[in-house]
Amino acid sequence: MGTTGYNDKIMFSHSLSYYVLVATRAAIAAGTFLVRYAGKPGRVKTKRSAIDLVTEIDRASEDKIRKQLLQATPEFGFLGEEHGVLDENAEYRWIIDPIDGTNNFVHGFPFFGVSIGLEHQGRILVGVIYDPVRQELFWAARGKGAWLNKKRIHVSPARTLAKSLVATGFSTHFLSQDQPYLGWFQELQRCSHGVRRIGSTVLCLAAVAAGRLEGFYERDLWPWDIAAGIVLVEEAGGKVSNLKGTVPVLTEGRLVATNGRIHQQLLQALARSGKMD
């Protein structure tokens, strides 16, 4: 598995072990492909807004992932950012973001990742996030913990928001619709160690799982932005919710992810400074 150090012999249950292996191989193959084109992506188009970019490399990356996953698990469904739904009635479904951080990718800013989640009847069982620039492979399976390459990872032990570093992202609708992001940003910048906005939701969620960030919040997200990250954070000992503190729904698009210890404090800070719907 290259320099990531993924160990095929780490044993989960037989089925989860196989699915993790399938997903990691697909993510690494796509990531290896992506780094060759970072900063030189060819034709760039827009999707939902002028700042929502897509390239031919996004689509090619998803094609590579989809081909590998469907060869290994032909009975599974598929939801990808670029090609949409395949077999929406399947019991199991792969949820794919072939490049999260496309704007960064286009400009050669080295913060983008590949995300693959496996959903079973609404529950995410496996999550894989690959950072190809740093060759960091984050992966988790339900009940088996979260890992970075060969190392088990855990969320940060910080107990107060005042001593926490958090991250966020801004919606692609930011320019056209009323949004609470600036109010949230100002409040969290005031009452924490700072707010980071690196332009990749999946890498932020991986950072929460690895204890590099204490929290992350964002709205107007898509299922492929958060599927893998949810299981990573939870298996690392953290907590995820929607903006109201209840169980997140993939299609809802609102997510707060923390080390668990600061979760309520972060929700309260968001409520003080902007609408929570």
C-alpha positions in Angstrom: 0.0 0.0 0.0 2.9 2.4 -0.6 4.3 4.7 2.1 1.0 5.0 4.0 1.8 2.0 6.1 -1.6 0.4 5.9 -1.4 -3.1 7.3 -3.6 -5.6 5.5 -3.2 -8.0 8.4 -5.0 -5.8 10.9 -8.1 -7.8 11.7 -11.6 -6.6 12.1 -14.5 -8.8 11.4 -14.0 -10.4 8.0 -16.4 -8.2 6.1 -15.3 -4.8 7.5 -11.6 -5.8 7.0 -12.4 -6.4 3.3 -14.3 -3.2 2.9 -11.6 -1.1 4.5 -9.0 -2.7 2.2 -11.2 -2.0 -0.9 -11.8 1.6 0.1 -8.2 2.4 1.0 -6.8 0.9 -2.2 -9.3 3.0 -4.2 -8.5 6.2 -2.2 -4.8 5.8 -2.6 -5.0 5.1 -6.3 -7.2 8.2 -6.8 -4.9 10.4 -4.6 -1.8 9.3 -6.5 -3.5 10.3 -9.6 -4.6 13.7 -8.2 -1.2 14.9 -7.0 0.1 14.8 -10.6 -2.5 17.5 -11.6 -2.6 19.8 -8.6 -2.3 23.4 -9.8 -2.7 22.3 -13.4 -6.2 20.7 -13.6 -7.0 21.5 -17.2 -10.5 22.8 -17.9 -12.2 24.4 -14.9 -16.0 24.9 -14.8 -18.5 26.0 -12.2 -21.4 24.1 -10.7 -23.9 25.6 -8.2 -22.1 29.0 -7.9 -19.2 31.0 -9.2 -17.0 29.7 -6.4 -18.1 26.1 -6.7 -15.5 24.7 -9.1 -15.2 21.4 -10.9 -12.6 20.0 -13.2 -12.1 17.1 -15.6 -9.8 15.7 -12.9 -12.7 15.5 -10.4 -14.6 13.4 -12.8 -11.7 11.2 -13.8 -10.9 10.6 -10.1 -14.4 9.5 -9.4 -14.4 7.2 -12.4 -11.2 5.5 -11.0 -12.7 5.1 -7.6 -16.1 3.9 -8.9 -14.5 1.3 -11.2 -12.4 -0.2 -8.3 -15.2 -0.2 -5.8 -17.8 -1.7 -8.2 -15.4 -4.4 -9.3 -14.9 -5.5 -5.7 -18.5 -5.0 -4.6 -20.7 -5.2 -7.7 -23.9 -5.6 -5.6 -23.4 -2.3 -3.8 -24.9 1.1 -4.6 -23.0 4.2 -5.2 -23.4 7.9 -4.5 -20.7 10.2 -5.9 -20.4 14.0 -6.1 -19.8 14.0 -9.9 -21.9 11.1 -11.2 -24.7 10.9 -8.7 -26.6 7.8 -7.6 -26.2 4.2 -8.8 -28.8 1.6 -7.5 -30.5 3.7 -4.9 -32.2 0.7 -3.5 -29.0 -1.2 -2.6 -28.6 -2.3 1.0 -25.0 -1.1 1.0 -23.8 2.1 -0.6 -20.5 3.7 -1.2 -20.5 7.5 -0.7 -17.6 9.2 -2.6 -16.0 12.6 -2.8 -13.2 12.3 -5.4 -11.6 15.6 -4.5 -12.7 17.5 -1.5 -11.1 20.9 -1.7 -11.3 21.4 -5.5 -10.7 25.1 -5.3 -7.4 24.4 -3.4 -6.6 21.7 -5.9 -7.1 24.1 -8.9 -4.8 26.7 -7.3 -2.1 24.3 -6.2 -2.9 24.9 -2.5 -1.9 21.6 -1.0 -5.0 20.8 1.1 -7.4 18.5 -0.6 -8.4 14.9 0.0 -10.3 11.8 -1.2 -13.2 10.6 0.9 -14.9 7.2 0.8 -17.7 6.1 3.2 -19.7 2.8 3.3 -23.3 3.2 4.3 -25.6 0.3 5.4 -29.2 1.2 5.8 -28.5 4.8 6.9 -25.5 4.0 9.1 -21.9 4.6 8.1 -19.8 1.5 8.7 -16.5 2.4 7.2 -14.8 5.7 6.6 -11.6 6.4 4.6 -10.0 9.8 4.0 -6.7 10.1 2.1 -4.5 13.2 2.1 -2.3 12.5 -1.0 0.0 15.4 -0.5 1.1 14.3 3.0 0.4 10.6 2.2 -1.8 10.3 5.3 -4.5 7.6 5.3 -7.2 8.0 7.9 -9.5 5.1 8.3 -12.1 3.7 10.7 -14.6 0.9 11.0 -17.5 0.7 13.4 -16.4 -0.7 16.7 -12.7 -1.1 15.6 -11.3 2.4 16.3 -9.8 5.1 14.1 -6.4 5.0 12.5 -3.8 7.2 10.8 -1.7 4.9 8.7 -0.5 2.3 11.3 -1.2 4.5 14.4 -4.4 4.4 16.4 -5.7 7.9 16.8 -7.9 9.7 19.4 -9.5 13.0 19.8 -7.9 15.9 21.8 -8.2 15.8 25.6 -9.0 19.6 25.7 -11.9 20.3 28.0 -12.8 24.0 27.3 -13.6 25.9 24.1 -11.3 28.6 25.3 -8.3 26.3 24.9 -9.5 24.8 21.6 -8.6 25.2 18.0 -11.6 24.9 15.7 -12.2 24.9 11.9 -15.1 25.7 9.6 -16.0 26.1 5.9 -18.2 28.6 4.1 -21.1 27.6 1.9 -20.8 27.9 -1.9 -24.1 29.9 -1.5 -22.2 32.5 0.6 -22.4 35.1 -2.1 -26.0 34.7 -3.0 -27.9 33.8 0.2 -28.0 35.2 3.7 -25.6 33.1 5.8 -24.5 33.1 9.5 -20.9 32.3 8.8 -19.3 35.7 9.6 -21.2 35.9 12.9 -20.1 32.4 13.8 -16.6 33.1 12.8 -16.3 36.2 14.8 -17.7 34.6 18.0 -15.5 31.5 17.7 -12.5 33.6 17.0 -13.2 35.5 20.2 -13.8 32.6 22.5 -11.3 29.9 21.3 -7.6 29.7 20.3 -8.8 30.5 16.8 -10.7 29.4 13.7 -9.2 27.8 10.7 -10.7 27.6 7.2 -8.5 25.4 5.0 -11.1 24.6 2.3 -11.5 20.9 2.8 -14.2 19.5 5.1 -12.9 15.9 4.9 -9.4 17.0 6.1 -10.9 19.0 8.9 -12.9 16.0 10.1 -9.8 13.9 9.9 -7.9 16.5 12.0 -10.6 16.4 14.7 -10.3 12.6 14.8 -6.5 12.8 15.1 -6.6 15.4 17.9 -5.2 18.2 15.7 -8.4 20.2 16.0 -10.9 20.2 18.9 -13.9 21.0 16.7 -15.4 21.7 13.3 -18.7 23.2 12.2 -20.4 23.9 8.9 -23.7 24.0 7.1 -24.8 23.4 3.5 -22.8 20.2 3.3 -23.4 17.2 1.1 -23.4 13.5 2.1 -20.0 12.9 0.4 -18.5 15.8 2.5 -19.2 14.1 5.8 -19.9 10.4 5.5 -16.4 9.1 6.1 -15.6 11.8 8.6 -18.5 11.0 10.8 -17.3 7.4 11.6 -13.7 8.6 11.9 -14.6 11.2 14.6 -16.9 8.8 16.5 -14.4 5.9 16.4 -11.7 8.3 17.6 -13.8 9.1 20.7 -15.4 12.3 19.5 -19.0 13.4 18.9 -21.0 14.5 15.9 -24.4 16.2 15.7 -26.3 18.7 13.7 -26.4 22.3 14.7 -29.2 21.6 17.2 -27.2 18.9 19.0 -29.2 15.9 17.7 -28.2 13.0 15.5 -27.0 14.3 12.1 -28.6 13.2 8.9 -26.5 13.0 5.8 -29.0 14.9 3.7 -29.5 17.6 6.3 -26.1 19.2 5.5 -25.5 20.6 9.0 -22.6 19.2 11.1 -20.8 19.9 14.3 -17.9 17.5 15.1 -15.8 17.8 18.3 -13.7 15.9 20.7 -17.0 15.5 22.7 -15.7 17.5 25.7 -16.3 20.9 24.1 -19.4 19.9 22.1 -22.0 21.7 24.1 -19.8 24.8 24.5 -19.3 25.0 20.7 -23.1 24.6 20.1 -23.7 27.4 22.6 -21.2 29.7 20.9 -22.9 29.1 17.6 -26.3 29.8 19.0 -25.1 33.1 20.5 -24.0 34.4 17.2 -26.2 33.2 14.3 -29.3 31.3 13.2 -29.2 27.6 13.8 -31.5 26.3 11.1 
